[in-house]
């Protein structure tokens, strides 16, 4: 069985590396991949786990920046559209797919409002064209009639008189993207360590603590990249963040029967704010997103407020034939955006990322969006190379497929020929590796490894075993809350815990 360079605790970490990366969300994992692919030695650490922070609490979209265009942030919108194309067509076609999104137009929608919405959607398609993303990957938008709108979304109220159907990118899962980036970096030689907390850091070294053993280790480095997200300001001085909380609700699909598309619902009285209803691959729907300022120290795991839950339910219900209520909500999650403070409300702060170098030589990257993680990482490593005087090759991550990536035609062939469409959907060309690893470690037959863990929980034992053997999962929470997303629904999590414990035991027995 292939060894992994992703593990919990410090273990035998190198005493000296070119680049130390602090934080293993999507940006930190992206920095680790960018740096190691340029020929640099890399140690990337996180005090908790892969995708522990904001990166697992997104809308699971790779989007083209239409909202930023509406707010006049043209550069951010273009960058987002370009990076969406890179993800969908080059680096991660196995983890992304085109998502149809319906913007319904009701009897209360004034003609000038409808014209503005159509113009906005058309501008979004111009972003796609400018980013050179093909219409085969993301079809062009079009108008739909009231009849077609109700066919795509039977849950809509009777006041619908038509709509606009557009397309954007959707992730299989945000935490799966982070894990895949980290595994790709590890495959190129990066050392990825979770449960490793930074106690002290400057541009030349760091003191780390193994959160499992308490051991303290010093590491000499040539440069440091601080990608700790909303916690970035705790590592270096003079970085003032203004986090905002974005909340999503989790519904079972039967709360919105027959829904074939995502819904984009304007927030009354707001020019460029929408609530989005997002069907998920595993039979759930997410409803989001809020934008609430957060004061004080950021919590490890943010909690949605009752007011945010009510806002999302009320805004969504206004467009539906049957209102949603609290009984329809089977889970909820919230994430904190690491926005640079520049005055004004958090909804007005730019989503453009920033790369800052401290007086002690630490390079910090903050802001940005999940979609633009690769560009953020590129800019951060460029700055780190300058700060450390490193000899590094040019960035090549825009052309570097992530682990398991292959063409959509090949993915379709694998899904049709292999034993598990689900594994192909989540691991791409590595689906066979996932199953073979689980078979070797467990001794179980394929039908047992690929069976759903429980009723309504489609995750399989094969995924759990692979998470423990190749993706650095250390405990049940790593497996259920991040390598898979079972933990978003408390009842599902409880049903899956015994299987997660068995998978961990099997992997640990193999290591011994």
Secondary structure, DSSP 4 states (H G I P E B T S, - for coil): ----SEEES-SS--SEEEEEEE--SHHHHHHHHHHHHTT--EEEE-SS-TT-SGGGSS-SEE---HHHHHTT-HHHHHHHHHHHHHIIIII-GGGEEEEEEEEEEETTS-HHHHHHHHHHHHHHHHHHHHTT--TTTSPPPEEE-HHHHHHH-TTB-TTEEEEEEEEEEEES-HHHHHHHHHHHHHHTT-EEEESEEEEEEETTEEEEEETTT--EEEEEEEEEEE--GGGGGGTSSS--B--EEEEEEEEEGGGGTT--SEEEEEPTT-SS-EEEEEE-TTSEEEEE---EE--SSPPSS----HHHHHHHHHHHHTTBSS---GGGEEEEEEEEE-PBP-SS-GGGS----EEEE-TTSEEEEE---GGGHHHHHHHHHHHHHHHHT---PPP-GGG-PPTT---HHHHHHHHHHSS-HHHHHHHGGGHHHHHHHHHHHH---HHHHHSEEETTEEEEHHHHHHHHHHS---SHHIIIIIIS-GGGSHHHHHHHHHHHHHHHHHHHHHH-
